[in-house]
Amino acid sequence: MAVYHKPDWFTRNVFNPTVAGLHRLGLSVQGSQTLAVRGRKSGEMRTNPVNPFELDGRTYLLAPRGTTQWVRNMRVAKEGELRRGRKVRRFTAEEVPDSEKLPLMRLYMDKWSWEVRSFLGIDVDADDDEIRRILPDHPAFALTFKDA
């Protein structure tokens, strides 16, 4: 069964809209951007604040809340956009297998544990075995930018 940690009222109605508004102004909260991905049923572009990050020259997205709607849409669309202000970066996405996600999760936790610790259910100093245990619950995607 897919894990999904639904956002609470504050996140859904205050935090995410505030961050999305900052992105429209070209501002970022610790590297955050707006993800736009085509809805798998509606065909319309859907947006959500995300925390893209780089590791070894590649850009990744990781879903700390689990199998969210943006994850489901990304699995079907296999492409999307990262937006901040007027800057739009189009990309194709490839899902990262669980066997390759340990360094991604480590880096993600180092950068954003203050924001996502409650969804992950482990501490930032968790050992590798504990992190490997939760990796299947947190999809990740490697992005290849079309303008690169």
N, C-alpha and C positions, 0 to 999 in steps of 0.2 A: 504494500500500500504506500502510495506517495505521501511524503511528509509535506505539510504546508502550515506555516505559522502565520495566521491571519493578522494583519495590522490592527492595533487597537484604535479606539476612536481618535485619540490625540494624533497618532501618526497619520491616519487616513484623512482627517479633517483639518489639521493644523500643520504638522511637520512637512508632509509630502507636498501639499499645495504651496507652502512657503518656499521650500527648496526649488520646486518647479518654477515659481515666480522669479527667484534669483537666477536660475538658469536662463530664463527668457531675457533677463537683463545682462547676461553675459558673465554672471558671477557664479562661483563654485563654492561648495562647502566641502573642504578637504578632498578636492578632486572629483566630486560628484558631477554627473551630467544627466541629461534626460535621454533615455532610451526610447526610440520610436521603432515599433515593429508591427507588421501587418497582422491584424487579427485573423485567426485561422477560420473563424466562422463568418464574421462580418466583412472581412476584406478591408476594413478601415484601419488606418494607422492608430495604434494605441501607444500611450506614453507612460513612462514610469521613471522616477529618479533611481539611478544606479551608481555604483562605485566602480568604474573601470580602473584597472591597474595594469602595470607593466612588470614583466618578469622575463629576463633574458631576451629583451628586444621584442617581445610579443605583448599584445594587449589582450586582456581577459575580462570576462564578466563572470561573477560567481553569485549564486542565488542563496543568500544566507537564510531566507525564509522557506527554502525548499522548492517544491514544484509549483511555482506561482503561475499566474496566467501569462506573464511575459515569457517564462520558460517554455510553456506549452506552445505559445505562438512562435517562438524562436525555433523550436524543433521542427515546425512545419515550414515556416518562411525561409529559414536558413540565411537570412539577411536582415539588415535593419540600418538604423542611423543613430549616431550619438550626437546630441545637440547641446550647445551652450551659446546663448545669444544668437547671433547670425551665423555662427560657425556650425556647419553640418558636415559630419564625416560618415559617408556610407561604407558599409562593410558587409562581408559574408561571414558566416559563423559556422564553426565546427565544434560539436560537443566534445569535451575532453573526457576520456575514460577515467573511471575511478582510480585506476592504477597510476595515473599521472597527476592526480590532484593534490597530493600531500604538500608539495612546496607552494602551490597556489593558496591552499587553505592557511598555511602558516603565515604567508605574507598578508593575506586578507585579515587574519586575526590580529596581526601586529599593527596594521593600519587602522582598523575599524572596530576593534573589540569593544570600545566604549559604546558603540552604537548597536552592535549585533550579538553581543555575548548571550543575551537572554534567548535568542532564537537557536543558537548553536548548542547550548546546554553543556559547554565545556569551558574551562578557563584558558586564558591565553598561554599559560605555561604547561598545557596538557602535553603528555608524551605522544610519540608518533602512533602508538597502537590505539590510543584513545581518539586521536584525530582520524585515523583510518576507519574506525568504527562508524563515524558519522558521515564520511565522504559520500556514500551512496544517496544520502538524503539532501545533498546540496549540489545541484547541477552547476557545471561551469562550461564556458564557451571560449574558444580561441577566436579572436577577430582578425580578419585580414581586410585592411582598408582598400577601397577601390581607387582612391586617389593617391595611393602610395606607390 
